[in-house]
């Protein structure tokens, strides 16, 4: 096992954006109205959210425009409520826009965000902490990586809804998993176990790998690689793995192969690399 190292993802933003624009330009009118895995959001709503994500990043980080919330944000649950309201307000208003206009607005936003994140010093303090990983302060590389996971998984929700090929090649998926497993210690925080107890997550295929969440004296910690003699193990295919971390745990659990103590494996299925 090895400690997880900082991970650079800024170079993936522009090619990922190009994939998105090519996908959206090829959708039929019926495709835009298809339901996605993102609760009640249709394809058009997810595309609108992607626009919001990028405009918000440019406004906040490039331009220093951070509007004050309507009420004080108290704790993790308060932050989730605030973000949910922002997301819902934007998506509701964006239903006034045509699909063509959504893509016309998305097209220049992506390169602007790619240029922004590519210029950030990776170890400088991040504008936003990665709260789903339990951090109250993060380095910039992790906040950029969190943004990559956001852009990637919402594009996958669109692809999944319209039957387009998923981006599961190692180039895309391995960094996503390497970032997402950092949510595991927070998922395990409420579980007591003997020091040294380990749970191994194995993702099959050339884009996958193995990661271990291990109980230490002061809490749980995630490592790259498989712990020897783990108390539990979970094996997933690549498609199930991303669904686990991005709000489709039932689909992932149906396809999981679980070994060892099921009580120790259970919190893994509550891990989310998003704010919920």
Secondary structure, DSSP 8 states (H G I E B T S, - for coil): -EE------TTHHHHHHHHHHHHHHT--HHHHT-B-SSTT-BHHHHHHHHHHHHHHHIIIIIT------SS---HHHHHHHHHHHHHHHHHHHHTTS-HHHHHHHHHHHHHHHHHHHHTS-TTSB-SS--GGGT-SS-BHHHHHHHHHHHHHHHHHHHHHHHT-----SHHHHHHHHHHHGGGHHHHHTT----TT-EEEEEE-STT-EEEEEEEETTEEEEEES--TT-SEEEEE-HHHHHHHHTT-HHHHHHH-EEEE-HHHHHGGGG--SS--
